[in-house]
Amino acid sequence: MTGIMSALKSLFIFYYDGFRTMSWWGRKAWMIILIKLAIMFLILKLFFFPDFLKSKFSSDDERSEYVIEQLTGNK
């Protein structure tokens, strides 16, 4: 367990030091990248990809049957 923790700590220090010493344009570029990722994964998922299975079926058994039918083509 301590080996994993020390590896994670050294990885964190590596990236922290890299971002701390980064130039101003590099920080702005990373900020743009993070904003774009947030838009793609958070906002678009909320508005354009609703939870289809929860809205159509009331139980887990009905959802699993539907998925199996769609994957195997058996009805």
Backbone as CSV, one residue per row, in Angstrom:
resi,resn,N_x,N_y,N_z,CA_x,CA_y,CA_z,C_x,C_y,C_z
1,MET,0.821,-1.198,0.000,0.000,0.000,0.000,0.862,1.256,0.000
2,THR,1.956,1.232,0.737,2.811,2.419,0.783,3.514,2.649,-0.545
3,GLY,3.760,1.577,-1.302,4.378,1.733,-2.613,3.472,2.482,-3.570
4,ILE,2.172,2.171,-3.504,1.202,2.855,-4.359,1.077,4.312,-3.941
5,MET,1.038,4.559,-2.640,0.900,5.930,-2.158,2.119,6.772,-2.514
6,SER,3.306,6.194,-2.397,4.502,6.959,-2.744,4.572,7.214,-4.247
7,ALA,4.095,6.258,-5.044,4.073,6.461,-6.493,3.081,7.567,-6.861
8,LEU,1.907,7.553,-6.219,0.924,8.608,-6.489,1.431,9.970,-6.030
9,LYS,2.118,9.991,-4.903,2.659,11.248,-4.395,3.726,11.798,-5.337
10,SER,4.617,10.942,-5.804,5.662,11.407,-6.720,5.064,11.836,-8.060
11,LEU,4.009,11.163,-8.509,3.338,11.564,-9.741,2.672,12.928,-9.567
12,PHE,2.012,13.149,-8.425,1.395,14.433,-8.149,2.441,15.544,-8.102
13,ILE,3.558,15.298,-7.429,4.620,16.307,-7.333,5.184,16.624,-8.723
14,PHE,5.330,15.596,-9.549,5.829,15.784,-10.912,4.931,16.733,-11.701
15,TYR,3.617,16.458,-11.708,2.696,17.314,-12.463,2.524,18.679,-11.814
16,TYR,2.490,18.736,-10.504,2.355,20.015,-9.816,3.528,20.922,-10.143
17,ASP,4.722,20.391,-10.107,5.910,21.173,-10.425,5.898,21.605,-11.891
18,GLY,5.436,20.720,-12.781,5.359,21.068,-14.201,4.379,22.192,-14.466
19,PHE,3.205,22.139,-13.839,2.225,23.204,-14.047,2.646,24.498,-13.363
20,ARG,3.334,24.372,-12.250,3.775,25.569,-11.525,4.807,26.350,-12.325
21,THR,5.675,25.656,-13.042,6.732,26.324,-13.802,6.339,26.580,-15.259
22,MET,5.100,26.304,-15.623,4.648,26.479,-16.996,4.509,27.971,-17.337
23,SER,4.713,28.286,-18.592,4.595,29.682,-19.032,3.129,30.114,-19.040
24,TRP,2.898,31.397,-19.210,1.538,31.936,-19.154,0.676,31.407,-20.278
25,TRP,1.237,31.227,-21.484,0.432,30.745,-22.603,0.108,29.261,-22.447
26,GLY,0.984,28.528,-21.801,0.699,27.121,-21.536,-0.454,26.955,-20.564
27,ARG,-0.492,27.808,-19.537,-1.600,27.766,-18.580,-2.914,28.140,-19.246
28,LYS,-2.876,29.134,-20.135,-4.099,29.519,-20.851,-4.562,28.395,-21.772
29,ALA,-3.625,27.728,-22.409,-3.992,26.615,-23.292,-4.648,25.495,-22.495
30,TRP,-4.091,25.160,-21.327,-4.701,24.125,-20.490,-6.067,24.554,-19.972
31,MET,-6.243,25.821,-19.689,-7.543,26.313,-19.236,-8.581,26.152,-20.339
32,ILE,-8.200,26.471,-21.581,-9.113,26.297,-22.708,-9.461,24.825,-22.890
33,ILE,-8.479,23.954,-22.779,-8.715,22.516,-22.918,-9.679,22.026,-21.846
34,LEU,-9.485,22.436,-20.601,-10.362,21.996,-19.513,-11.785,22.522,-19.673
35,ILE,-11.927,23.755,-20.139,-13.261,24.310,-20.372,-13.968,23.540,-21.487
36,LYS,-13.248,23.235,-22.550,-13.843,22.482,-23.647,-14.254,21.086,-23.201
37,LEU,-13.434,20.427,-22.393,-13.796,19.102,-21.888,-15.019,19.163,-20.994
38,ALA,-15.101,20.193,-20.156,-16.262,20.344,-19.285,-17.519,20.545,-20.118
39,ILE,-17.436,21.336,-21.159,-18.595,21.545,-22.027,-19.000,20.247,-22.714
40,MET,-18.018,19.536,-23.244,-18.337,18.309,-23.974,-18.949,17.248,-23.074
41,PHE,-18.357,17.010,-21.919,-18.787,15.881,-21.107,-19.886,16.208,-20.118
42,LEU,-19.977,17.410,-19.638,-20.996,17.742,-18.647,-22.253,18.321,-19.287
43,ILE,-22.100,19.381,-20.016,-23.264,20.082,-20.552,-23.935,19.286,-21.666
44,LEU,-23.164,18.772,-22.611,-23.772,18.026,-23.706,-24.449,16.753,-23.223
45,LYS,-23.870,16.079,-22.247,-24.485,14.860,-21.725,-25.800,15.172,-21.036
46,LEU,-25.850,16.236,-20.287,-27.082,16.575,-19.577,-28.234,16.897,-20.521
47,PHE,-27.959,17.623,-21.589,-29.033,18.090,-22.445,-29.320,17.209,-23.653
48,PHE,-28.315,16.527,-24.192,-28.529,15.796,-25.436,-28.539,14.282,-25.285
49,PHE,-28.126,13.761,-24.150,-28.096,12.316,-23.961,-28.829,11.939,-22.680
50,PRO,-30.163,11.961,-22.699,-30.919,11.608,-21.493,-30.808,10.114,-21.192
51,ASP,-31.155,9.741,-19.992,-31.104,8.338,-19.586,-32.311,7.609,-20.166
52,PHE,-32.109,6.986,-21.306,-33.188,6.339,-22.048,-33.796,5.184,-21.269
53,LEU,-32.955,4.338,-20.681,-33.466,3.145,-20.016,-34.284,3.479,-18.773
54,LYS,-33.870,4.480,-18.016,-34.638,4.843,-16.822,-35.985,5.438,-17.165
55,SER,-36.072,6.159,-18.279,-37.341,6.773,-18.642,-38.315,5.767,-19.259
56,LYS,-37.822,4.704,-19.869,-38.692,3.741,-20.547,-39.080,2.545,-19.675
57,PHE,-38.223,2.180,-18.723,-38.465,0.970,-17.938,-38.401,1.296,-16.456
58,SER,-39.204,0.581,-15.666,-39.283,0.897,-14.242,-38.407,0.014,-13.361
59,SER,-37.975,-1.139,-13.853,-37.168,-2.027,-13.007,-35.885,-2.425,-13.722
60,ASP,-34.945,-2.914,-12.942,-33.665,-3.364,-13.504,-33.853,-4.588,-14.393
61,ASP,-34.794,-5.455,-14.037,-35.041,-6.648,-14.856,-35.536,-6.279,-16.244
62,GLU,-36.438,-5.312,-16.334,-36.935,-4.870,-17.644,-35.817,-4.234,-18.462
63,ARG,-34.971,-3.456,-17.807,-33.847,-2.829,-18.514,-32.881,-3.872,-19.047
64,SER,-32.555,-4.865,-18.216,-31.603,-5.891,-18.646,-32.175,-6.731,-19.781
65,GLU,-33.467,-7.055,-19.736,-34.089,-7.793,-20.831,-34.028,-7.004,-22.139
66,TYR,-34.300,-5.718,-22.064,-34.254,-4.875,-23.262,-32.846,-4.833,-23.855
67,VAL,-31.844,-4.678,-23.001,-30.461,-4.617,-23.484,-30.056,-5.939,-24.111
68,ILE,-30.433,-7.057,-23.488,-30.102,-8.373,-24.050,-30.776,-8.562,-25.400
69,GLU,-32.039,-8.144,-25.503,-32.743,-8.239,-26.780,-32.057,-7.416,-27.862
70,GLN,-31.602,-6.224,-27.505,-30.949,-5.361,-28.492,-29.600,-5.909,-28.920
71,LEU,-28.871,-6.516,-27.985,-27.541,-7.039,-28.314,-27.605,-8.341,-29.113
72,THR,-28.536,-9.204,-28.775,-28.580,-10.503,-29.435,-29.537,-10.551,-30.620
73,GLY,-30.485,-9.633,-30.697,-31.447,-9.631,-31.777,-32.606,-10.581,-31.549
74,ASN,-32.648,-11.239,-30.395,-33.746,-12.160,-30.065,-34.914,-11.386,-29.477
75,LYS,-36.111,-11.779,-29.910,-37.300,-11.117,-29.367,-38.281,-12.118,-28.854
